[in-house]
Amino acid sequence: MNKTEINTTRQKQDREDVISLTQELVRIPSVYRPGDPNGNEEKAANFVANYLKNLGIEVHMEMVNPGRPNVIGIVDSGKPGKTLLFEGHTDVVTEGNHDAWELDPFGAEIVDGRMYGRGTNDTKGNLACMITAVHSLLRNKEKWSGKIILCIPCDEEGFMTGIKHFIKQGWADDVDGAIICEPEENQVCIAQRGAMRIVINVYGKMAHGAISWSGINPNWRMAKIIVALEELEKSEQARLGKHPLLGWPSITPTILQAPYKGDAQINVIPDHCMTTLDIRTIPGLDHKELVKSIEGIFEKLAEDDPDFKADYEVIEDRPATNTDKEDQVVQAVAAAVKKVTTKEAVYNGVPGATDGTFLHVAGIPIVTIGAGDRDIPHQINEYVDVDELAETTEIYREAALTFLNDGVS
């Protein structure tokens, strides 16, 4: 059998493996549901840990929170060299209305070349790609130096406690580059928008709706805050412009709730109104300065209204990230894309934050790439093209060889 035949046989085996592994992962629901003993990542994590052990990979499991473990796989070549990290999380978002899906959201059925199900795209398909890529290296006894770490954390879709725990435990200390396995249509994403999550509370006085003067309506005050935030968003967009990879910064009110506790009633003025902000930032937008601007809105409204009473809490703060195009891990991934697809790499940015955000904060160069339409995550009828899973597996495999062999694959 010549080299071309060997390579074709290997690619066929890798394709079969990644499709099968994706299906097995998707069929293990791992939606975090507080209070539900089965509503966490533990079953998926246990499956992955056993799968890696069966490949002969050194495996560590660490419980981040009850029922929510991280899985860490270590593949050491036995030769000194760089350390490459692949990252893909086990948790998925809720399927939402189960009946609205055309196919079982946890069935992983393949129809016309697409696999459907929650996590096929974000990001169990890419988790399967990174595992299969490493399996391929081992099965074919490829030569390389250094070490590969498979970082498989919980809770990426929440507050990213898994990756924070991974870093705190020292696993990332000696990593030279990281590939974040998320659905990006196999574009080489070297930047990410930052994220802030803020809760705003406005307080009033409960009263009868027909006797409005006897109460203090927090809804009017909250409306003024939201209007002012819209103006702040516009001014920041005008000041910073549109980032070539990340688009516009944004300030988005999401949850709006009044009363905050208790039952709402149409003829009752609530005593408390709450909103949440999902803020996405780009390089050049300082988070501390943005918070000062929000405080300024509160101060201005309080000057004009003696009954204005509000506070805020920043519950999450993730910086924007950027990795130089010339960084070794970026160059290795771009070279792998060209080798596998025969096309030049397309560079882009990630519209949201990923676990890679905190690896970046820890000083690790990151690049995000993976199978799946960028607009499909978290939607009903989520899917991934199986051809793209096979392609991504090849890209990860070639990127690892190139990075760990200093550009020679």
C-alpha positions as CSV (number, residue, x, y, z in Angstrom):
1,M,0.0,0.0,0.0
2,N,1.5,3.3,-1.0
3,K,1.5,6.6,1.0
4,T,-1.6,8.0,-0.7
5,E,-3.5,4.8,0.0
6,I,-2.4,4.7,3.6
7,N,-3.5,8.4,4.0
8,T,-6.9,7.7,2.4
9,T,-7.5,4.7,4.6
10,R,-6.6,6.8,7.7
11,Q,-8.8,9.6,6.7
12,K,-11.7,7.2,6.1
13,Q,-11.2,5.7,9.6
14,D,-10.9,9.2,11.2
15,R,-14.2,10.2,9.5
16,E,-16.0,7.2,10.8
17,D,-14.6,7.7,14.3
18,V,-15.5,11.3,14.5
19,I,-19.0,10.8,13.3
20,S,-19.6,7.9,15.7
21,L,-18.1,9.8,18.7
22,T,-20.1,12.9,18.0
23,Q,-23.3,10.9,18.0
24,E,-22.4,9.2,21.3
25,L,-21.7,12.5,22.9
26,V,-24.8,14.2,21.7
27,R,-26.9,11.3,22.9
28,I,-25.8,12.1,26.4
29,P,-27.8,15.2,27.5
30,S,-25.5,17.5,29.4
31,V,-27.7,20.6,29.9
32,Y,-27.0,22.1,33.3
33,R,-30.3,22.2,35.2
34,P,-29.9,23.3,38.8
35,G,-31.5,20.9,41.3
36,D,-31.8,18.1,38.7
37,P,-29.4,15.3,39.7
38,N,-29.2,14.3,36.1
39,G,-28.9,17.8,34.8
40,N,-25.2,18.3,34.5
41,E,-22.1,17.2,32.6
42,E,-21.1,14.2,34.8
43,K,-22.3,11.4,32.5
44,A,-20.8,13.1,29.4
45,A,-17.5,13.7,31.3
46,N,-17.4,10.1,32.5
47,F,-18.0,8.8,29.0
48,V,-15.1,11.0,27.6
49,A,-12.8,10.0,30.4
50,N,-13.4,6.3,29.7
51,Y,-13.0,6.8,26.0
52,L,-9.6,8.5,26.5
53,K,-8.5,5.8,28.8
54,N,-9.3,3.2,26.2
55,L,-7.0,5.0,23.8
56,G,-4.2,4.7,26.3
57,I,-4.3,8.4,27.2
58,E,-3.4,9.6,30.7
59,V,-6.7,10.9,32.2
60,H,-7.4,13.2,35.2
61,M,-10.9,14.1,36.5
62,E,-11.4,17.0,38.8
63,M,-14.8,18.0,40.3
64,V,-15.4,21.7,39.9
65,N,-18.9,21.6,41.5
66,P,-21.1,18.7,42.5
67,G,-21.8,16.7,39.3
68,R,-19.7,19.0,37.2
69,P,-16.2,17.6,36.5
70,N,-13.4,18.7,34.3
71,V,-11.6,16.0,32.2
72,I,-7.9,16.4,31.4
73,G,-6.1,14.2,29.0
74,I,-2.3,14.2,28.7
75,V,-0.4,12.8,25.7
76,D,3.3,13.1,26.2
77,S,5.6,12.2,23.4
78,G,8.5,11.5,25.8
79,K,10.6,14.1,24.0
80,P,11.2,17.7,25.1
81,G,9.2,20.3,23.2
82,K,6.3,22.6,23.2
83,T,2.9,22.0,24.8
84,L,-0.3,22.3,22.7
85,L,-3.7,22.5,24.3
86,F,-7.0,21.6,22.7
87,E,-10.1,22.8,24.5
88,G,-13.7,21.7,24.1
89,H,-16.4,21.8,26.7
90,T,-19.0,19.1,27.6
91,D,-22.0,21.2,28.5
92,V,-24.7,22.4,26.1
93,V,-27.5,24.9,26.4
94,T,-31.1,23.8,26.9
95,E,-32.9,22.4,23.9
96,G,-35.8,24.8,24.7
97,N,-39.2,23.6,23.5
98,H,-38.5,19.9,22.8
99,D,-41.6,19.6,20.6
100,A,-40.4,22.4,18.3
101,W,-37.5,20.3,17.0
102,E,-38.1,18.4,13.8
103,L,-35.8,15.6,15.1
104,D,-34.9,14.4,18.6
105,P,-32.6,17.1,20.0
106,F,-30.6,14.3,21.6
107,G,-30.9,11.8,18.8
108,A,-27.9,12.8,16.6
109,E,-29.7,11.7,13.5
110,I,-28.0,12.2,10.1
111,V,-30.2,13.5,7.3
112,D,-28.8,14.6,3.9
113,G,-25.2,14.9,5.3
114,R,-26.2,16.9,8.4
115,M,-26.2,15.6,11.9
116,Y,-28.9,17.2,14.1
117,G,-29.0,17.7,17.8
118,R,-28.1,19.9,20.7
119,G,-24.3,20.1,20.8
120,T,-23.6,18.8,17.3
121,N,-22.5,22.3,16.4
122,D,-21.6,23.8,19.8
123,T,-19.5,22.0,20.6
124,K,-19.6,18.3,21.0
125,G,-18.8,17.8,17.4
126,N,-15.6,19.8,17.8
127,L,-14.8,18.0,21.0
128,A,-15.1,14.7,19.0
129,C,-12.8,16.2,16.3
130,M,-10.0,17.1,18.8
131,I,-10.2,13.7,20.4
132,T,-10.2,11.9,17.1
133,A,-7.3,13.9,15.8
134,V,-5.2,12.9,18.8
135,H,-6.4,9.3,18.4
136,S,-5.3,9.4,14.8
137,L,-1.8,10.6,15.8
138,L,-1.4,7.8,18.2
139,R,-2.9,5.1,16.0
140,N,-0.6,6.0,13.2
141,K,2.4,6.4,15.4
142,E,3.2,9.9,14.1
143,K,6.5,11.4,15.2
144,W,6.3,14.6,17.2
145,S,7.9,16.3,20.2
146,G,6.4,17.8,23.3
147,K,3.0,17.3,24.8
148,I,-0.7,17.6,24.0
149,I,-3.2,18.5,26.7
150,L,-6.9,17.8,26.0
151,C,-8.8,20.2,28.2
152,I,-12.5,19.2,28.5
153,P,-14.1,21.5,31.0
154,C,-17.6,21.9,32.3
155,D,-19.7,25.1,32.4
156,E,-18.5,27.0,29.3
157,E,-22.1,28.1,28.7
158,G,-22.5,29.6,32.2
159,F,-19.8,31.4,34.2
160,M,-16.9,29.3,32.7
161,T,-16.1,27.9,36.2
162,G,-14.5,24.8,34.5
163,I,-11.8,26.6,32.7
164,K,-11.1,28.9,35.6
165,H,-10.7,25.8,37.8
166,F,-8.4,24.2,35.2
167,I,-6.1,27.3,35.2
168,K,-6.2,27.6,39.0
169,Q,-5.1,24.0,39.4
170,G,-2.0,24.8,37.3
171,W,-2.8,22.7,34.2
172,A,-2.2,25.7,31.9
173,D,1.1,26.8,33.4
174,D,3.4,25.4,30.7
175,V,1.1,25.6,27.7
176,D,2.6,27.3,24.6
177,G,-0.5,27.6,22.5
178,A,-4.1,26.6,22.6
179,I,-6.7,25.7,19.9
180,I,-10.2,26.5,21.1
181,C,-12.6,24.0,19.4
182,E,-15.8,26.0,18.7
183,P,-18.0,26.3,15.6
184,E,-16.4,28.9,13.3
185,E,-16.8,27.3,9.8
186,N,-13.1,26.4,10.0
187,Q,-12.1,30.1,9.9
188,V,-9.0,31.0,11.8
189,C,-10.4,33.3,14.5
190,I,-7.7,35.3,16.2
191,A,-9.8,37.8,18.2
192,Q,-12.8,37.6,20.5
193,R,-15.2,40.2,21.8
194,G,-15.1,40.9,25.5
195,A,-18.1,40.4,27.7
196,M,-19.6,42.0,30.8
197,R,-22.8,40.9,32.6
198,I,-24.4,43.5,34.7
199,V,-27.5,43.3,36.9
200,I,-29.3,46.6,37.4
201,N,-31.9,47.1,40.2
202,V,-34.3,50.1,40.5
203,Y,-36.3,50.5,43.7
204,G,-39.7,52.2,44.1
205,K,-42.7,52.0,46.4
206,M,-45.6,49.6,45.8
207,A,-49.0,51.2,45.3
208,H,-52.4,50.9,43.6
209,G,-52.2,51.6,39.9
210,A,-55.2,53.9,40.1
211,I,-53.4,55.9,42.8
212,S,-50.1,56.3,41.2
213,W,-49.1,59.4,43.2
214,S,-49.0,57.3,46.4
215,G,-46.2,55.1,45.1
216,I,-42.9,55.4,43.3
217,N,-42.8,53.6,40.0
218,P,-39.4,52.0,39.3
219,N,-40.4,51.2,35.8
220,W,-40.3,54.8,34.7
221,R,-36.8,55.1,36.1
222,M,-35.7,51.8,34.5
223,A,-37.0,53.0,31.2
224,K,-34.8,56.1,31.4
225,I,-31.8,54.0,32.3
226,I,-32.4,51.8,29.2
227,V,-32.8,54.8,26.9
228,A,-29.6,56.3,28.3
229,L,-27.8,53.0,27.8
230,E,-28.9,53.0,24.1
231,E,-27.3,56.4,23.7
232,L,-24.2,55.2,25.4
233,E,-24.0,52.3,23.0
234,K,-24.3,54.6,20.0
235,S,-21.6,57.0,21.3
236,E,-19.2,54.1,21.9
237,Q,-19.9,52.7,18.4
238,A,-19.3,56.1,16.9
239,R,-16.1,56.5,18.9
240,L,-14.6,53.1,18.2
241,G,-16.0,52.2,14.8
242,K,-16.6,48.7,13.5
243,H,-13.8,46.3,14.3
244,P,-12.6,44.5,11.1
245,L,-13.0,41.0,12.8
246,L,-15.4,41.6,15.7
247,G,-17.9,44.1,14.4
248,W,-19.6,46.6,16.8
249,P,-19.5,46.9,20.6
250,S,-22.9,46.4,22.1
251,I,-24.9,47.0,25.2
252,T,-28.0,44.8,25.3
253,P,-30.7,44.7,28.0
254,T,-31.9,41.1,28.1
255,I,-34.0,40.2,31.1
256,L,-36.5,42.9,32.3
257,Q,-38.5,41.9,35.3
258,A,-41.0,43.8,37.5
259,P,-41.7,43.0,40.2
260,Y,-38.4,41.3,40.8
261,K,-40.1,38.9,43.3
262,G,-43.7,37.9,43.7
263,D,-46.5,37.9,41.2
264,A,-47.1,40.7,38.8
265,Q,-50.6,42.3,38.6
266,I,-51.8,44.9,36.1
267,N,-53.2,47.3,38.7
268,V,-50.2,47.2,41.1
269,I,-47.1,49.4,40.8
270,P,-44.2,47.2,41.7
271,D,-41.6,48.1,44.3
272,H,-38.6,46.7,42.4
273,C,-37.6,46.5,38.7
274,M,-34.5,44.5,37.5
275,T,-32.8,44.3,34.2
276,T,-29.7,42.4,33.0
277,L,-27.1,43.7,30.5
278,D,-25.2,41.6,28.1
279,I,-22.4,43.9,27.1
280,R,-19.9,42.9,24.3
281,T,-16.8,44.9,23.8
282,I,-13.9,45.2,21.4
283,P,-10.3,46.3,21.9
284,G,-10.2,49.9,22.8
285,L,-13.3,49.8,25.0
286,D,-12.0,49.9,28.6
287,H,-14.4,48.0,30.9
288,K,-13.7,50.2,33.9
289,E,-14.4,53.3,32.0
290,L,-17.6,51.8,30.7
291,V,-18.8,51.1,34.2
292,K,-18.0,54.7,35.1
293,S,-20.2,55.8,32.2
294,I,-23.1,53.7,33.6
295,E,-22.5,55.2,37.1
296,G,-22.7,58.6,35.4
297,I,-26.1,57.8,34.0
298,F,-27.3,56.9,37.5
299,E,-25.9,60.1,39.0
300,K,-27.5,62.3,36.3
301,L,-30.9,60.6,36.8
302,A,-30.6,61.0,40.6
303,E,-29.9,64.7,40.2
304,D,-33.1,65.2,38.3
305,D,-35.3,62.9,40.4
306,P,-35.2,62.8,44.3
307,D,-37.0,59.4,44.2
308,F,-34.5,57.7,42.0
309,K,-32.8,54.8,43.7
310,A,-30.8,52.2,41.8
311,D,-27.8,50.0,42.1
312,Y,-25.8,47.6,39.9
313,E,-23.6,44.6,40.2
314,V,-21.0,43.4,37.6
315,I,-21.4,39.6,37.8
316,E,-19.0,38.7,35.0
317,D,-16.1,40.5,33.3
318,R,-14.3,39.0,30.4
319,P,-11.8,41.0,28.3
320,A,-11.6,41.2,24.6
321,T,-8.7,39.1,23.2
322,N,-6.4,39.3,20.2
323,T,-3.6,37.0,19.1
324,D,-1.0,38.1,16.6
325,K,-1.3,36.5,13.1
326,E,2.4,35.7,13.3
327,D,2.1,33.7,16.5
328,Q,3.2,30.1,16.1
329,V,-0.1,28.5,17.0
330,V,-2.0,30.8,14.5
331,Q,0.5,30.0,11.8
332,A,0.3,26.2,12.5
333,V,-3.5,26.3,12.2
334,A,-3.5,28.5,9.1
335,A,-1.0,26.1,7.5
336,A,-3.2,23.1,8.4
337,V,-6.2,24.8,6.9
338,K,-4.3,25.3,3.6
339,K,-3.0,21.8,3.6
340,V,-6.3,20.1,4.2
341,T,-8.6,22.4,2.2
342,T,-6.1,23.5,-0.5
343,K,-7.3,27.1,0.2
344,E,-5.8,30.0,2.0
345,A,-7.0,30.4,5.6
346,V,-9.8,32.9,6.2
347,Y,-9.1,35.0,9.3
348,N,-12.0,36.2,11.5
349,G,-13.1,36.9,15.0
350,V,-15.4,35.3,17.5
351,P,-18.5,37.3,18.2
352,G,-18.8,36.0,21.8
353,A,-16.4,34.9,24.5
354,T,-15.1,31.4,24.9
355,D,-13.1,29.5,27.5
356,G,-10.2,30.7,25.5
357,T,-10.8,34.1,27.0
358,F,-9.4,33.0,30.4
359,L,-6.5,31.1,28.8
360,H,-5.6,34.4,27.0
361,V,-5.7,36.1,30.4
362,A,-3.4,33.4,31.7
363,G,-0.9,34.5,29.0
364,I,-1.5,31.7,26.5
365,P,-1.8,32.5,22.7
366,I,-5.2,31.2,21.5
367,V,-6.8,30.5,18.1
368,T,-10.4,29.5,17.7
369,I,-11.5,27.2,14.9
370,G,-13.9,24.4,14.4
371,A,-16.8,22.8,12.4
372,G,-20.2,24.3,12.2
373,D,-22.1,27.3,10.9
374,R,-21.3,30.3,13.2
375,D,-25.0,31.3,13.3
376,I,-26.4,27.9,14.4
377,P,-25.3,27.6,18.1
378,H,-28.2,27.6,20.6
379,Q,-30.9,27.4,17.9
380,I,-33.7,24.8,17.5
381,N,-32.7,22.2,15.0
382,E,-29.0,22.7,15.6
383,Y,-26.8,20.8,13.2
384,V,-23.4,20.2,11.8
385,D,-22.3,18.9,8.4
386,V,-20.6,15.6,8.8
387,D,-18.1,16.4,6.0
388,E,-17.0,19.4,8.0
389,L,-16.5,17.3,11.1
390,A,-14.1,15.1,9.0
391,E,-12.3,18.2,7.6
392,T,-11.9,19.7,11.1
393,T,-10.4,16.5,12.4
394,E,-7.8,16.7,9.7
395,I,-7.1,20.4,10.4
396,Y,-6.6,19.7,14.2
397,R,-4.4,16.7,13.4
398,E,-2.2,18.7,11.0
399,A,-2.1,21.7,13.2
400,A,-0.8,19.6,16.1
401,L,2.0,18.1,14.0
402,T,3.0,21.4,12.5
403,F,3.0,23.2,15.9
404,L,4.8,20.5,17.8
405,N,7.4,19.8,15.1
406,D,8.2,23.5,14.7
407,G,6.5,23.9,11.3
408,V,7.4,20.5,9.8
409,S,4.5,18.1,9.3
